[in-house]
Amino acid sequence: LNGCGVSDTVNATINPLPLAAGSVTVGANRTITFNSIGSSSGTLSWTFAPSATSQLAFGNYTYPTSASCYQTVTLVVQNDCGTDNITFPIYICGVGIDEDFAQQVNVYPNPSNGLLNIQVKGLHTKDLSMTLTDMLGREILVKNINVTGNEVDTQLNVQQVAAGMYQLILSTTDNKVAIKRIIIQH
């Protein structure tokens, strides 16, 4: 080249990836408050029950009295670059965690590198649900157990779960909930 050339200006718009982030707070009378703090571009949708949704960034939702006590709330954020979602496990009956029930739950070893042993005593229910969530509330594993006596002694295989901190949420059909923090190491 002899120092001559053509130049042009190009304007580019870089859109961010969607980020689903927020909070869900349980209040009185089965009412929750939800708040999205993630992406500000694109569309968002909250799902509260199989047929209840909202496109608001924040607000309240009241569950019907027929709804079970253990629920999940899902936030989906979508834009031209993709979709992201987060699920919040919540307990909408009473004050929440049952401290007496939590004392009846033993989870070991913790930290774990493969199998979690789970013992629950003093049950007066037909079914026990165990949900392992990450610290953002996303479901990792779910195990439902048909209870035949008043105790459960089972294992949860976490060998394929990434190392990190998790919550193990145990809930019964008689509206008892216990949450145990679990550390997985490999």
Summary of the structure (lengths in Angstrom):
residues: 186
radius of gyration: 21.9
end to end distance: 58.7
largest distance: 90.0
contacts: 496
relative contact order: 0.16
helix: 3%
strand: 52%
